[in-house]
Amino acid sequence: MRFGRRSWLLLLVSAAIVAGFVLGSDLVPWGPSDPVPENTTSTRVETVDFPWREAMFYEQLADDKVQCNLCFRECVIPEGERGFCRNRENIEGSLFSVVWGRPSAVHVDPIEKEPLHQFLPGTKIYCIGTAGCNFRCSFCHNWTLSQRSVEEIGYYPNSTPREVVNTVKERGVPTISFTYNEPTSAYEYLYDVAKKAQEAGINVVFHSNGSMSPEPLRELLQYVDAVTIDLKGFTERYYNEILGASLEPVLETLKIIREEGVWLEIVNLVVPEENDDPEEIRAMCHWIVENLGTDVPLHFSRFFPNYQMTHAAPTPISTLEGARDVAKQSGIQYVTIGNVPGHPSNSTECPDCGEILIERVHFSVHDVNIENGQCTHCGHEVSGVFQ
């Protein structure tokens, strides 16, 4: 079932009665078999002061337990506890999002920072991030959001989906992006914002690790215009040991996004001595061509030491250039290098004539040589969304 049976009326009445009452402490915000990382332990000590949104895609079980069906983990959550992502809490046998309407990061960025290179290049995005994530990446550069609970971080003033859309309209920004942390862990907030944004003629994009379950993903994509997916590596070993996750759900996500006709771009963060084997990269590129086609943009991004991998060295630029060569040889048409400001391969080239289609320096677009979806140099049809 998609929704729990507990009514909103009872919830709001209960919230009014217990206003000012602390709901509890020492809750376990992890999956049943997941060890609690010492540096991210959370104790919830918050007063209910904002309506919580009942979660979508969960089942009610015996003994007031629930099973979340939002991602591949399918957490079984006892009453009073939270799932692996820290953002979905079982309250008296019903599951609720604790970050709905509670962004912990809000900023206006260039769309190239997402990165989305062939979706409205040179425009701005209104970025929203919350707490939480369903991965445990050792190198996470946004770990202060993704590897902490909303209580540990705090949040901006409560912001409903309608308020988000009104703010974006007032600022004249064409696109809302859920980014910074994993949007799956804030699914209901993203879903509700996306529906309101579509009604208002505002684009919605999100940047994800790609681990959402097929049913909620297909439901969400009805209201989404573009997605950036991190295909972080191409072996189960890498996903298990470095990311605390699994590869197969990500591959399924990529195929579903392509099937649904939503614009897709892929990022591969190249980590030295972990996922930089040229043969692994070649296998990944062949899979992309065979399952997604040749026109999905692929970004090879430079790793810098962070979080629990401060001992590692930054990715050599030559490794990124070699990965790009492998991707081009495999038939992928649009391949760029990221996190290397000023590198010529940060710009997008025409796969036919080789001239520059979109000239970038890091996140800044300097020139766009595309008219009516075609290369102005040779007339080649360029994949993407440009107006």
HELIX and SHEET records of a PDB file:
HELIX    1   1 TRP A    8  ILE A   17  1                                  10    
HELIX    2   2 GLU A   38  THR A   40  5                                   3    
HELIX    3   3 ALA A   62  ASP A   64  5                                   3    
HELIX    4   4 ILE A  111  LYS A  113  5                                   3    
HELIX    5   5 TRP A  143  SER A  146  1                                   4    
HELIX    6   6 VAL A  150  ILE A  153  1                                   4    
HELIX    7   7 PRO A  161  ARG A  171  1                                  11    
HELIX    8   8 PRO A  183  ALA A  186  5                                   4    
HELIX    9   9 TYR A  187  GLU A  199  1                                  13    
HELIX   10  10 PRO A  214  LEU A  221  1                                   8    
HELIX   11  11 GLU A  236  LEU A  243  1                                   8    
HELIX   12  12 GLU A  248  GLU A  259  1                                  12    
HELIX   13  13 PRO A  278  LEU A  292  1                                  15    
HELIX   14  14 ILE A  317  SER A  330  1                                  14    
HELIX   15  15 PRO A  344  ASN A  346  5                                   3    
SHEET    1   A 3 ARG A  53  GLU A  54  0                                        
SHEET    2   A 3 SER A  94  SER A  97 -1                                        
SHEET    3   A 3 ARG A  88  ILE A  91 -1                                        
SHEET    1   B 3 TYR A  58  GLN A  60  0                                        
SHEET    2   B 3 VAL A  66  CYS A  68 -1                                        
SHEET    3   B 3 VAL A  76  ILE A  77 -1                                        
SHEET    1   C 8 ALA A 105  PRO A 110  0                                        
SHEET    2   C 8 LYS A 124  GLY A 129 -1                                        
SHEET    3   C 8 THR A 175  PHE A 178  1                                        
SHEET    4   C 8 ASN A 203  SER A 208  1                                        
SHEET    5   C 8 ALA A 226  ASP A 230  1                                        
SHEET    6   C 8 TRP A 263  VAL A 270  1                                        
SHEET    7   C 8 LEU A 298  ARG A 302  1                                        
SHEET    8   C 8 VAL A 335  GLY A 338  1                                        
SHEET    1   D 3 THR A 348  GLU A 349  0                                        
SHEET    2   D 3 ILE A 356  VAL A 361 -1                                        
SHEET    3   D 3 SER A 364  VAL A 368 -1                                        
SHEET    1   E 2 ILE A 370  GLU A 371  0                                        
SHEET    2   E 2 GLN A 374  CYS A 375 -1                                        
END                                                                             
